[in-house]
Amino acid sequence: MPPETKYDIISEIAKRRGFFWNSFEIYGGLSGFTTYGDLGTKLKRNIEQLWKEYFVRKHGFLEIEAPIINPERVFEASGHIENFKEYSVECNRCGNSFRADHLIEEKTCMENVEAMGGETIKNLIIKNKITCPNCGGELKEPELFLTMFKTEIGATGGEVGYLRPETAQAMFINYKRGFIHAREKLPFALVQSSKVARNEISPRRGMLRLREFTIMELELFFDPEDSRCPWFNDVQNIVIQIYTEEMEKQQKEKPLIITINEAVEQGLILTQWQGYFMGLSQKFITALGIPEKNQRFRAHLPDERAHYSAQTYDHEINLDTWGWTEIAGFAYRTDFDLSQHQEASGQNMEIVREDGTRFIPHVVEPSFGLDRLVYVTMECSYQRKSKRNIFSFPRELVPYQVAVFPLVTKDGIEEKAEEVRDLLRERGFWIIYDTSGSVGRRYARVDEIGVPLAVTVDYRTRDEDILTIRDRDSWKQVSLRVDELPKALESYFNRQKNFQDLGVMIEKD
């Protein structure tokens, strides 16, 4: 049978071509874990680097890398032991467990069921006659389940530890050192892009719900009496689609269309910093290839918000297979975390203003799921053209930048192609070199993995040093001299030139 959804298509190509696949497959696999192949590893790295270009480098923010395993007392102070829980239901017949809110959402198409509370979730399961999706058996009553992996630290099990479910706590417990490294000036930010783990009850939707994944998080520390963002003007006129808490309560169907500045001035977004990161996020996600019309920001209702948050907006995009899907969150965490760690550790987290008053900094947090962004980028870049699969990745993200093909492997053509390949590698380009099959088949293969440019070396290259470049998306071709190629490609990948500007257009007969 043909694949039923775009997700099925993407997953099949991803496995066949080496983007990603289910982990531990020789042992039958294990849900919630993914292994990246060569292409996926490079795509993931490039998305991360683009995120850092938008959110880190230009602002001079500070990066850290901290342990994945944390002692229990860290998460007792942060409130995770008490609050990081989901409702689980177990099947009476087969014994499998599932996230209750996900079963309800799949059966009813309702949204944000997790925010409705245990009693409502229980009633919805009964009302909608929801049974085990595996065997059809009756489900037990929902129970809260702590979704953190527990472990023991030390050979004698002297201390309980947990794999961190987010990177944020590392920024909070290292905040004092960060403040020193920031020359003891506010605002400043600590950033971490690293692995986290959540013991998901029944992970589904592939890359969108994993047990081990990468989060890119930033904690921005500021004085609550001065929440101005120095870069706010760069995003204030960006127009966003937004659902506020009040609109969520009223179940409004259409979003509010508003500028970032208007949303902040009207108090719909509580701080300039939060508004700034939301505007920046829309620019970043658009750069991944997702149109603005397919993006929106949705506020969490009070019962849905995390225990540390005074306001949270999810950045959601509209996927063909899954509909509106969260890819980032923007939380105003106030001084909750620093205050909790101050009380639990006995360490003073206060800062003294020039007038002698003391305060604990407030925090705004943008948080992105990197693995989700890999899948999102692939789905939104995928297209079919003349029965071919094409990934039209933005040129900043492509796993490989250029393919080099000899037209034939005789008459000195292959040797000339190897010279071109080596020239480009020496200049720092990521190159695929392929001699197998016809040139047409080779074009099809590199289109399917998103290589934007293919260089063909033929007899004219051997005799006149002139080669051909083919564009992945339009299939048009230009010609130029070999010695002009490196500079032309640098201009292309720096977005100083577009494809048609690289050489002389070749008109087809």
ABEGO torsion letter per residue (X at the ends): XBBABAAAAAAAAAAAAGABBBBGAAAGEBBGBBBBBAAAAAAAAAAAAAAAAAAAAAAGBBBBBBBABBBAAAAAAAGAAAABBBBBBBBAAAGBBBBAAAAAAAAAGBBGAAAAEAAAAAAAAAAAGBBBAAAGBBBBBBBBBBABBBBBBEAAGABBBBBBABAAAAAAAAAAAAAAAAGGBOBBBBBBBBBBBBBBABBBGEAABBABBBBBBBBBBBBAABABBAAAAAAAABBBBBBBAAAAAAGBABBBBBBAAAAAAAGABABAAAAAAAAAAAAAAAAAGBBAAABBBBBBBAAABBAABABBBBBBBBBAAAEBBBABBBBBAEAAAAAAAAAAAGBBABBBBAAGBBBBBBBBBBBBBAAAAAAAAAAAABBBBGGBBBBBBBAAABABABBBBBABABGGAAAAAAAAAAAAAAAGBBBBBBABEBAAAAAAAAAAAGBABBBBBBAAAAAAGBBBBBBAAAGBBBBBBAAAAAAAAAAAAAGABBAAAABBBBBBX
